[in-house]
Amino acid sequence: MSDNASGVSGADSSNGANDARGAAAEAAAEHGLDATASASNEAVSAAETGKAAAAAGDTCTAEASANRAEAAAAEAVEAAAAMADIAANNPTPATEAMAGFAASYAQAATEAAASARSALDGMQASQGLGACVSEAPTSPTQGLALSTINQLGGIWS
């Protein structure tokens, strides 16, 4: 009888382990879905800022926003890939559904980043700009001019 009882107990512990593993996978998937959604939202927001900046001719903001959108999109794609792995290793209706949502978020982030980059490229092509020009002074200040003169004087003496 003890063998029979231990067999039943073994089946229960096996089901318990599977349930625990499934619950852990679902918790990890939920965390991954949150990370994917957050990165996707960041990519979309940065892309919108970048497209608006490109439309206004603000090269530096457009470039920075496109870069930020691309970085966030890469993060979303990475998180979605991790979600796909979780769903593949622990296929439950919840993990598979969350992996599907994560893939959608990653796709939206990738498309948003591409649209921001496209807007920047279009603006640069129409304006003939290669990249953001730093915010260096456009005319020398008195201190800069005197410093330059002093350096030149040092060379000639």
Rosetta blueprint (number, residue, H / E / L):
1 M L
2 S H
3 D H
4 N H
5 A H
6 S H
7 G H
8 V H
9 S H
10 G H
11 A H
12 D H
13 S H
14 S H
15 N H
16 G H
17 A H
18 N H
19 D H
20 A H
21 R H
22 G H
23 A H
24 A H
25 A H
26 E H
27 A H
28 A H
29 A H
30 E H
31 H H
32 G H
33 L H
34 D H
35 A H
36 T H
37 A H
38 S H
39 A H
40 S H
41 N H
42 E H
43 A H
44 V H
45 S H
46 A H
47 A H
48 E H
49 T H
50 G H
51 K H
52 A H
53 A H
54 A H
55 A H
56 A H
57 G L
58 D L
59 T H
60 C H
61 T H
62 A H
63 E H
64 A H
65 S H
66 A H
67 N H
68 R H
69 A H
70 E H
71 A H
72 A H
73 A H
74 A H
75 E H
76 A H
77 V H
78 E H
79 A H
80 A H
81 A H
82 A H
83 M H
84 A H
85 D H
86 I H
87 A H
88 A H
89 N H
90 N L
91 P L
92 T L
93 P H
94 A H
95 T H
96 E H
97 A H
98 M H
99 A H
100 G H
101 F H
102 A H
103 A H
104 S H
105 Y H
106 A H
107 Q H
108 A H
109 A H
110 T H
111 E H
112 A H
113 A H
114 A H
115 S H
116 A H
117 R H
118 S H
119 A H
120 L H
121 D H
122 G H
123 M H
124 Q H
125 A H
126 S H
127 Q H
128 G L
129 L L
130 G L
131 A L
132 C L
133 V L
134 S L
135 E L
136 A L
137 P L
138 T L
139 S L
140 P L
141 T L
142 Q H
143 G H
144 L H
145 A H
146 L H
147 S H
148 T H
149 I H
150 N H
151 Q H
152 L H
153 G H
154 G H
155 I H
156 W H
157 S L
